[in-house]
Amino acid sequence: MRFHTLELLPELLELLLSGLVAMALSVAGVYLEHFAFVTAQGGDTTLGLWAIIPGIVCLGFAYAITTDKIVPTLAEMRA
């Protein structure tokens, strides 16, 4: 049983790291989108519209990491 756990350790660490990165990117993306919305509402539309782009990029990368790394790894570990 101990050998089986040691075999899974690299996959579990990769899953944990991928999950943390995806979560950090999601939080950053939501913060940037909120900042863009508040800034545009405050009257500075140029900065507000510019801030939308990094927010979308962060959310896109978080989605890509989740669908490309986390979901397949979890499916493989369950099987």
N, C-alpha and C positions, 0 to 999 in steps of 0.2 A: 504494500500500500504506500509506503514511503517513496519508493521509486516512481510510482505513478504520479504522486504529488510533485516530485522534482521535475518530472517531464512537463507538467502543466505550468510550472512557475514562469518560464519566459512568455508563454501565451497570456497568462494572467497579468503579468507586468505590462505587456504591450496593450492589453485591453484597458487596464487602469490608466495608463498614460494617455491613450487615445481618448478615453472618456473625459479625463481632466482637461485635455486640450480642447475638445469639442465643447465642453461646458464653459471654459474660459472665453472661447470665441463667441459662443452664444450670448454670454453676458455682455461682452464688449459690443457686439452687434446691436443688442437691445438698447444699451446705453447710448450708443451713437445715434440710433434712430430716434430715441427720446430727445436727445440733445438737438438733433436736426429739427424735430417738430416744434420744440419750445423756441428755438432760435428763429425759425420761420414765423411763428406766431408773434414773436416779439418785434418783428419788422425787418430783421436782417435776413432777407430771403436768399441772398447770394451765399452766405455762409451756411444757412440751413439746407439749401439744395446741394451744396458741396458735401456736407456731412452725411447726406443720404448714401453716397457712393461707398465710403468705407464701411458703413453699417451693413449694406447689402453684401459686400465682399466678405465680411466676417461671418455673417449668417450663412452665406453660400459655402464657405469653407467648413463651417461646423456641420452643415448638412452632408457635405461630401465625405468628411471623416466618419460621420455616423453611418452613412449607407455603405461606404467602401470598406471600412475596417471593423467597426463595432458589431453591426448586425451579422455579417458573415461569421465572425469569430464566435459570437454567442450561439449561432445556429450550429456551427461545427462542434462546439463544446457540449451542446445538448444532445447531439446525435451519438 
